[in-house]
Amino acid sequence: MDILNRLQMATIRAQQEDNLPDLLAARIFAIAETLQAHLILQGEIEELIEQLALYDTYAQTGYIGMGVNNYILEGTVSRLEKRLQENPLPT
């Protein structure tokens, strides 16, 4: 399975199992769609996939403070969106 399919599957799983907000999911799907034509930012996408696997709506609130919450995921998504704006794909 290629990296973009893994990203989409991780996003769907986080939506269904961990209540990932639809607004974040839509932004992640838009990133995946943008990258379909030309795969760039593979390292950042791998990081996002790992974060989606660790996503927990209430992360960072417990004793151990493990997991990824909306704020952490928002930061990664925003960085990817910014990188895509700075480096548009060739048309």
NUMAR-554567 format. One record per residue (C-alpha): residue number from 1; residue in three letters; y, x, z. Coordinates in pm, 1 decimal, decimal comma. Example, Ala and Ser with C-alpha at 12.3 -4.5 7.8 and 13.67 -1.06 7.14 Angstrom:
BEGIN
[1; 'ALA'; [-450,0; 1230,0; 780,0]]
[2; 'SER'; [-106,0; 1367,0; 714,0]]
% end
This chain:
BEGIN
[1; 'MET'; [0,0; 0,0; 0,0]]
[2; 'ASP'; [334,7; 147,9; -93,9]]
[3; 'ILE'; [623,2; 188,0; 147,0]]
[4; 'LEU'; [819,7; -116,5; 29,1]]
[5; 'ASN'; [518,0; -344,4; 71,5]]
[6; 'ARG'; [465,0; -198,7; 419,2]]
[7; 'LEU'; [831,0; -269,9; 500,1]]
[8; 'GLN'; [801,3; -630,5; 384,8]]
[9; 'MET'; [475,0; -685,0; 574,5]]
[10; 'ALA'; [618,9; -530,1; 893,6]]
[11; 'THR'; [923,5; -757,5; 865,1]]
[12; 'ILE'; [711,8; -1069,0; 815,5]]
[13; 'ARG'; [492,6; -974,4; 1111,9]]
[14; 'ALA'; [798,0; -916,6; 1332,5]]
[15; 'GLN'; [935,7; -1257,5; 1229,1]]
[16; 'GLN'; [612,3; -1444,2; 1291,1]]
[17; 'GLU'; [489,9; -1268,6; 1604,6]]
[18; 'ASP'; [803,7; -1138,0; 1776,1]]
[19; 'ASN'; [1081,3; -1377,5; 1669,9]]
[20; 'LEU'; [1276,7; -1125,6; 1462,2]]
[21; 'PRO'; [1605,3; -1305,7; 1381,7]]
[22; 'ASP'; [1623,6; -1443,2; 1027,7]]
[23; 'LEU'; [1957,8; -1270,8; 965,5]]
[24; 'LEU'; [1808,7; -926,6; 1030,8]]
[25; 'ALA'; [1498,5; -1011,4; 828,2]]
[26; 'ALA'; [1713,2; -1121,0; 532,6]]
[27; 'ARG'; [1904,0; -791,2; 543,0]]
[28; 'ILE'; [1578,5; -594,2; 554,4]]
[29; 'PHE'; [1437,5; -791,1; 259,9]]
[30; 'ALA'; [1760,2; -723,0; 66,3]]
[31; 'ILE'; [1720,5; -350,1; 131,0]]
[32; 'ALA'; [1360,7; -363,5; 7,3]]
[33; 'GLU'; [1467,6; -552,9; -304,4]]
[34; 'THR'; [1744,6; -301,4; -377,3]]
[35; 'LEU'; [1500,3; -13,1; -346,8]]
[36; 'GLN'; [1242,8; -165,9; -581,8]]
[37; 'ALA'; [1392,9; -3,4; -890,0]]
[38; 'HIS'; [1430,9; 345,5; -745,7]]
[39; 'LEU'; [1273,2; 457,4; -418,7]]
[40; 'ILE'; [1518,0; 655,0; -205,9]]
[41; 'LEU'; [1565,9; 694,2; 166,7]]
[42; 'GLN'; [1191,9; 706,1; 233,2]]
[43; 'GLY'; [1236,8; 866,4; 576,0]]
[44; 'GLU'; [1477,5; 596,5; 688,9]]
[45; 'ILE'; [1243,7; 325,0; 561,2]]
[46; 'GLU'; [952,8; 482,1; 751,8]]
[47; 'GLU'; [1170,8; 475,5; 1066,9]]
[48; 'LEU'; [1253,7; 107,6; 1007,7]]
[49; 'ILE'; [883,1; 22,3; 964,5]]
[50; 'GLU'; [804,5; 196,4; 1294,8]]
[51; 'GLN'; [1087,6; 11,5; 1467,7]]
[52; 'LEU'; [967,4; -322,9; 1333,0]]
[53; 'ALA'; [621,4; -250,8; 1476,1]]
[54; 'LEU'; [784,9; -188,4; 1816,8]]
[55; 'TYR'; [1029,0; -479,8; 1791,8]]
[56; 'ASP'; [1053,2; -696,5; 2101,8]]
[57; 'THR'; [1325,1; -956,5; 2154,3]]
[58; 'TYR'; [1352,8; -850,2; 2518,6]]
[59; 'ALA'; [1301,8; -474,9; 2469,2]]
[60; 'GLN'; [1485,4; -227,9; 2692,9]]
[61; 'THR'; [1510,3; -485,1; 2971,6]]
[62; 'GLY'; [1195,0; -406,6; 3167,1]]
[63; 'TYR'; [1096,4; -137,0; 3411,2]]
[64; 'ILE'; [974,1; 109,4; 3148,3]]
[65; 'GLY'; [1241,5; 20,8; 2890,8]]
[66; 'MET'; [1018,8; 67,6; 2587,5]]
[67; 'GLY'; [1038,1; -110,9; 2257,7]]
[68; 'VAL'; [1304,5; -182,3; 1999,0]]
[69; 'ASN'; [1554,0; -463,7; 2042,7]]
[70; 'ASN'; [1806,1; -629,1; 1808,0]]
[71; 'TYR'; [2074,7; -367,5; 1873,7]]
[72; 'ILE'; [1853,2; -72,6; 1783,7]]
[73; 'LEU'; [1723,1; -251,1; 1473,5]]
[74; 'GLU'; [2078,0; -352,7; 1376,8]]
[75; 'GLY'; [2185,2; 13,0; 1387,2]]
[76; 'THR'; [1903,5; 124,4; 1158,6]]
[77; 'VAL'; [1964,0; -161,7; 913,3]]
[78; 'SER'; [2339,0; -88,3; 909,1]]
[79; 'ARG'; [2275,4; 282,3; 837,5]]
[80; 'LEU'; [2044,1; 193,3; 548,7]]
[81; 'GLU'; [2295,1; -53,2; 406,0]]
[82; 'LYS'; [2571,6; 207,5; 429,3]]
[83; 'ARG'; [2357,5; 473,0; 259,5]]
[84; 'LEU'; [2275,9; 229,5; -21,8]]
[85; 'GLN'; [2646,2; 154,1; -71,4]]
[86; 'GLU'; [2731,9; 523,7; -77,1]]
[87; 'ASN'; [2450,4; 603,8; -323,0]]
[88; 'PRO'; [2420,0; 305,9; -559,5]]
[89; 'LEU'; [2119,8; 297,2; -782,4]]
[90; 'PRO'; [2167,4; 392,4; -1146,1]]
[91; 'THR'; [2203,3; 93,5; -1378,1]]
% end
